[in-house]
Amino acid sequence: MSYDLFAEYYDELMSEADYPSRAKYIDGIIRQYKPDAHLLVDLACGTGSMTVEFAAMGYDVIGVDISESMLSKAREKSDSGILYLCQSMQELDMYGTIDAFVCTLDSLNHIEDREQLLLALSRVSLFLEPDGVFVFDMNTPYKHEYILGDNSYVYETEDVFCVWRNEYAGEGRVNIALDFFEQQADGRYVRECEDFSEVAYSLEETEQLLNEAGLELLAAYDDMTHEAPQPDSQRIVIAAKKR
C-alpha cells in the first residue's frame, strides 16, 4: 500500500481521534520507565497529529513514515522543530540512540509478515538507549475477528464519501478495501480505491517477537487504561525496553 491516496483523507476520517489525551497517556507510560526521556521517535507518524502533541510536551521529536504524502501533510501542520524522515520501520536508520520510541493507532498491524515485524522491532532495539522505552499499541485478534470481521462502514464528510469494507481472512488477518468518492465541480463523483491488510498477534506472540528482537516486555494494558488486557480488549498498549 502506498498510502498516497489515504493521506488525502486521513485527517478527515480520523477527526474523532483524541490525540491530546492519547499523547498524555503515552507520555505517562514513558515517564514511568524513562523519567528523563527527551529524544522521541514517532514511528509511522502519518500526518503528524500525534507528533505535534509530543513536541508540545517538550520532547525533541523525529517523525518517521514510509509515505512521503503523509509526511507532506505532517510538515504542513508543524513547525521546523520537528524532523521528518521518510523510512520504513524495517529499514529504520537513526543518527544515534533514542530515549523513547512510540508507534500508535495500530500502525504495527499494517506489517503483514511476521519476519518483517520482527525486523522492524529489531531496528527499534538497535537504536534504543539501554535504559530507553518503546511504547506501542496493536489491534487484538479479538477486534479483527469479531469487531472488524466482515463488516462494512460508511464515512461521509464535507469533502469525501468513503466506504470501508473488511474481509476476515483468518489467523488474525483482515483485508481492507477503501473506496473514496469525491464530488467534482460538475456534480459527478470520482471513485478512487486503496487496499491493504492488517494482521493481529496475540500478546504471547508479541512478547515472543519482542524477545527475538532483543526487547523485554515491561507491561501490557487495555487501551487508555492501566488495567490488564481482557479477552475482549480491542487494542492493547505495550511498553518494552532493551533486554
Backbone torsions as a table, in degrees:
resi	resn	phi	psi	omega
1	MET	NA	132.9	-179.0
2	SER	-84.4	-25.5	-177.2
3	TYR	67.9	2.2	-178.1
4	ASP	-65.1	-46.0	178.3
5	LEU	-68.0	-44.2	-179.6
6	PHE	-58.1	-35.4	-178.0
7	ALA	-60.1	-32.6	-177.8
8	GLU	-64.8	-29.7	-172.9
9	TYR	-118.3	-1.5	-171.1
10	TYR	-57.1	-49.1	-176.2
11	ASP	-63.8	-35.8	177.1
12	GLU	-66.4	-42.5	-178.9
13	LEU	-70.4	-25.2	-179.0
14	MET	-103.3	22.6	-173.5
15	SER	-63.6	-22.6	-179.3
16	GLU	-89.8	-3.5	179.5
17	ALA	-68.9	131.5	-179.6
18	ASP	-93.7	81.0	-176.6
19	TYR	-62.1	-43.6	-179.8
20	PRO	-58.8	-42.7	-179.6
21	SER	-67.1	-40.7	-179.7
22	ARG	-67.1	-40.5	178.4
23	ALA	-63.5	-41.7	178.0
24	LYS	-62.3	-41.7	178.8
25	TYR	-62.1	-46.9	-179.5
26	ILE	-67.0	-39.7	176.3
27	ASP	-57.6	-39.2	178.0
28	GLY	-61.8	-38.8	178.1
29	ILE	-69.2	-42.2	178.0
30	ILE	-58.6	-47.3	-176.7
31	ARG	-66.4	-25.9	177.3
32	GLN	-65.2	-37.3	-174.7
33	TYR	-107.4	-19.6	180.0
34	LYS	-144.1	75.7	-173.3
35	PRO	-58.6	-29.2	-176.6
36	ASP	-98.3	18.0	-179.6
37	ALA	-58.2	133.5	-178.6
38	HIS	-130.8	-43.6	-179.7
39	LEU	-95.2	120.8	-173.4
40	LEU	-126.8	138.2	174.2
41	VAL	-111.8	125.0	175.8
42	ASP	-97.4	101.1	-178.1
43	LEU	-77.7	143.0	-177.5
44	ALA	51.2	52.5	-171.7
45	CYS	-71.9	-13.5	178.2
46	GLY	59.9	-130.4	-178.2
47	THR	-85.6	10.0	169.2
48	GLY	82.2	12.5	-178.1
49	SER	-64.1	-39.6	176.0
50	MET	-75.9	-35.2	-177.6
51	THR	-57.6	-45.5	-178.7
52	VAL	-68.2	-28.4	176.9
53	GLU	-66.6	-43.2	178.4
54	PHE	-65.9	-38.4	177.7
55	ALA	-62.7	-39.2	179.6
56	ALA	-65.8	-23.0	177.2
57	MET	-79.1	-9.3	178.1
58	GLY	107.7	0.1	176.1
59	TYR	-71.5	147.6	161.4
60	ASP	-81.9	117.4	-167.8
61	VAL	-116.4	138.5	169.7
62	ILE	-117.7	125.0	176.5
63	GLY	-100.3	131.3	-178.2
64	VAL	-123.8	131.1	176.1
65	ASP	-152.6	152.8	-179.2
66	ILE	-81.4	-15.8	-175.3
67	SER	-103.0	117.2	176.1
68	GLU	-65.2	-31.0	178.0
69	SER	-65.6	-42.0	175.7
70	MET	-62.0	-44.5	-178.4
71	LEU	-65.9	-32.6	176.9
72	SER	-61.8	-42.0	175.9
73	LYS	-64.8	-38.8	-179.5
74	ALA	-63.1	-42.7	-178.5
75	ARG	-64.7	-29.1	-179.8
76	GLU	-68.7	-26.0	-174.6
77	LYS	-105.6	5.3	-177.9
78	SER	-133.7	161.2	179.4
79	ASP	-85.0	-179.4	-175.2
80	SER	-73.4	-3.7	-179.7
81	GLY	-73.4	-12.4	179.3
82	ILE	-102.3	128.4	176.0
83	LEU	-93.1	126.4	177.4
84	TYR	-111.2	133.1	-179.8
85	LEU	-124.0	134.2	177.2
86	CYS	-91.7	99.0	-178.6
87	GLN	-145.9	151.9	167.6
88	SER	-83.3	154.4	179.0
89	MET	-65.1	-29.3	179.8
90	GLN	-72.5	-18.0	179.5
91	GLU	-118.9	28.7	-178.4
92	LEU	-56.2	130.7	-178.0
93	ASP	-141.8	100.5	-178.7
94	MET	-93.8	166.3	-179.8
95	TYR	-84.9	-11.5	-179.6
96	GLY	-175.0	-165.9	-178.9
97	THR	-83.3	156.5	-170.0
98	ILE	-122.9	139.2	178.8
99	ASP	-70.5	-42.2	-175.4
100	ALA	-147.6	132.3	168.9
101	PHE	-107.5	142.3	171.7
102	VAL	-131.6	150.8	177.1
103	CYS	-149.6	110.6	-168.4
104	THR	-117.5	172.2	174.1
105	LEU	54.4	46.1	168.2
106	ASP	67.0	20.1	-175.5
107	SER	-61.9	-35.2	-179.9
108	LEU	-67.0	-23.4	176.6
109	ASN	-65.0	-19.5	-179.5
110	HIS	-75.7	-13.3	174.6
111	ILE	-83.2	108.2	-166.7
112	GLU	-82.0	-17.3	-173.4
113	ASP	-112.2	134.5	-177.5
114	ARG	-58.1	-43.2	-177.9
115	GLU	-67.2	-34.2	176.7
116	GLN	-69.4	-37.5	176.2
117	LEU	-65.2	-41.4	177.0
118	LEU	-60.5	-40.6	179.0
119	LEU	-62.8	-42.7	178.8
120	ALA	-63.0	-44.4	178.9
121	LEU	-64.4	-36.1	179.4
122	SER	-66.6	-35.9	177.5
123	ARG	-67.7	-37.9	174.4
124	VAL	-61.3	-46.5	-179.8
125	SER	-59.5	-39.6	-178.2
126	LEU	-61.4	-39.5	-174.1
127	PHE	-100.2	1.0	-179.8
128	LEU	-81.0	135.3	173.3
129	GLU	-56.0	149.2	-179.7
130	PRO	-53.3	-33.9	178.4
131	ASP	-108.0	18.6	-179.4
132	GLY	-78.9	175.9	-176.4
133	VAL	-135.8	144.5	176.5
134	PHE	-118.4	118.3	180.0
135	VAL	-117.2	124.8	-179.0
136	PHE	-146.6	162.9	174.9
137	ASP	-125.7	159.2	179.6
138	MET	-146.9	143.0	167.4
139	ASN	-63.2	149.6	-178.7
140	THR	-95.6	160.1	172.7
141	PRO	-56.3	-35.2	178.0
142	TYR	-58.9	-47.9	-178.7
143	LYS	-62.5	-42.8	-177.4
144	HIS	-64.5	-39.7	-176.3
145	GLU	-82.0	-41.5	-169.5
146	TYR	-106.3	-20.3	-179.7
147	ILE	-103.6	-55.5	175.9
148	LEU	-72.1	-55.9	173.3
149	GLY	45.1	-131.3	176.7
150	ASP	-105.5	28.0	-175.6
151	ASN	-85.3	160.5	175.9
152	SER	-126.1	150.8	-178.5
153	TYR	-135.1	151.5	177.6
154	VAL	-122.2	129.9	176.8
155	TYR	-120.8	130.2	178.5
156	GLU	-128.5	122.6	176.8
157	THR	-121.9	-178.1	-179.6
158	GLU	-63.2	-30.5	-173.2
159	ASP	-104.5	-19.8	-172.7
160	VAL	-151.8	150.9	173.1
161	PHE	-115.6	123.9	-174.6
162	CYS	-124.4	132.6	172.1
163	VAL	-109.7	121.3	-177.0
164	TRP	-109.6	113.7	-177.1
165	ARG	-115.1	130.1	179.5
166	ASN	-110.1	148.2	171.9
167	GLU	-135.0	114.8	178.9
168	TYR	-79.0	121.8	-174.1
169	ALA	-104.4	6.0	180.0
170	GLY	87.4	160.5	177.9
171	GLU	55.2	37.6	174.8
172	GLY	81.9	1.3	-176.0
173	ARG	-95.9	132.6	172.8
174	VAL	-122.0	124.8	173.6
175	ASN	-90.7	130.2	-172.4
176	ILE	-121.7	132.2	176.3
177	ALA	-121.9	125.7	178.3
178	LEU	-110.6	126.4	174.6
179	ASP	-114.4	119.0	179.7
180	PHE	-105.1	130.2	178.4
181	PHE	-118.3	112.8	-177.7
182	GLU	-112.9	127.4	-178.0
183	GLN	-77.5	134.4	179.4
184	GLN	-92.8	171.9	-177.2
185	ALA	-61.1	-29.8	-178.9
186	ASP	-87.7	6.0	177.5
187	GLY	94.8	-15.8	178.1
188	ARG	-72.6	157.2	175.9
189	TYR	-108.8	137.5	174.7
190	VAL	-106.1	129.6	-178.9
191	ARG	-101.3	131.6	173.3
192	GLU	-129.8	149.0	-171.9
193	CYS	-126.4	148.2	174.3
194	GLU	-140.8	132.4	-178.9
195	ASP	-123.7	140.4	174.3
196	PHE	-159.6	174.1	178.4
197	SER	-129.5	154.6	172.6
198	GLU	-127.7	144.2	-179.8
199	VAL	-123.6	132.2	178.9
200	ALA	-107.3	142.2	178.9
201	TYR	-118.7	148.2	174.6
202	SER	-68.5	162.4	178.3
203	LEU	-61.0	-36.8	179.0
204	GLU	-64.6	-42.6	177.8
205	GLU	-64.9	-40.5	180.0
206	THR	-64.5	-42.4	178.5
207	GLU	-63.2	-38.7	177.7
208	GLN	-63.0	-42.3	177.7
209	LEU	-63.8	-41.0	177.0
210	LEU	-59.9	-45.2	179.6
211	ASN	-60.6	-43.3	179.9
212	GLU	-64.8	-28.4	-179.5
213	ALA	-86.7	0.2	-179.5
214	GLY	86.0	20.6	179.8
215	LEU	-115.4	156.0	-178.6
216	GLU	-121.5	130.8	177.4
217	LEU	-68.7	124.7	176.9
218	LEU	-95.3	-44.4	-176.9
219	ALA	-161.4	154.8	174.1
220	ALA	-136.1	133.9	-175.1
221	TYR	-129.8	150.0	164.1
222	ASP	-64.6	141.4	-170.1
223	ASP	-52.0	133.1	175.7
224	MET	62.4	23.8	175.3
225	THR	-135.4	178.5	170.1
226	HIS	-117.3	26.7	177.2
227	GLU	-97.0	155.5	179.2
228	ALA	-66.0	148.1	176.3
229	PRO	-59.6	146.8	178.5
230	GLN	-109.2	164.4	179.5
231	PRO	-57.0	-28.1	-179.6
232	ASP	-105.2	18.1	174.7
233	SER	-63.3	136.2	-179.3
234	GLN	-92.7	-25.7	178.3
235	ARG	-144.5	138.0	175.2
236	ILE	-118.0	149.3	178.5
237	VAL	-113.1	130.6	-173.7
238	ILE	-123.3	136.8	171.6
239	ALA	-112.9	134.8	-178.6
240	ALA	-139.8	159.4	175.9
241	LYS	-135.6	170.4	177.6
242	LYS	-70.6	133.3	-176.5
243	ARG	-79.6	NA	NA
